[in-house]
Amino acid sequence: MTKNKLYRVLGIGVFVLLLILIRFFEDQLFYDPYLQFFENDYLYIDNPRREVFKLTFFTSLRFVLNSVISVFIIYLCFLDKQIVKFSCFVYAVGYVLLIIPFLYFVIKPDKADYYLFFNIRRFFIQPIMLLVLLPAFYYQKIKS
């Protein structure tokens, strides 16, 4: 393994560790009353009390942190600035498209919509798009 490749692998490891640390310390780092809510039997309990602005801010902050770390991982995997630009575009469009229903569900919670809200929220607080983009870029790279 060359020295440059070793640094890339170590860098990827550091950034993956950062994603893990964000997840591990989510209770201490972010305001999110839905963490406990969705761990319980949420279909049978009332929606938690929440501060909409604070929740939106911390959810957005977590999305940005996960996105920035994910873009660094993508860059270290492919060393291609076009892929990085496209990834940033995907994250930005994803944020805009997901924040609207997220805010709707936070402002007007309805038990019938909890499952949909749970899944939209997952895209914000977990690096799911990284798990989609990495194999897609790899497939595109081997095809060309």
Buried (B, 14 or more C-beta within 10 A) or exposed (E): EEEEEEEBEEBBEEBBEBBEEBBEEBEEBBBBBBBEBBEEEBEEEEBBEBEEEEBBEBBBBBBEBBBBBBBBBBBBBBEBEEBBEBBBEBBEEBBEEBBEBBBBBBEEBEEEBBEEBBEBBEBBBBBBBBEEBBEEBEEEEEEE
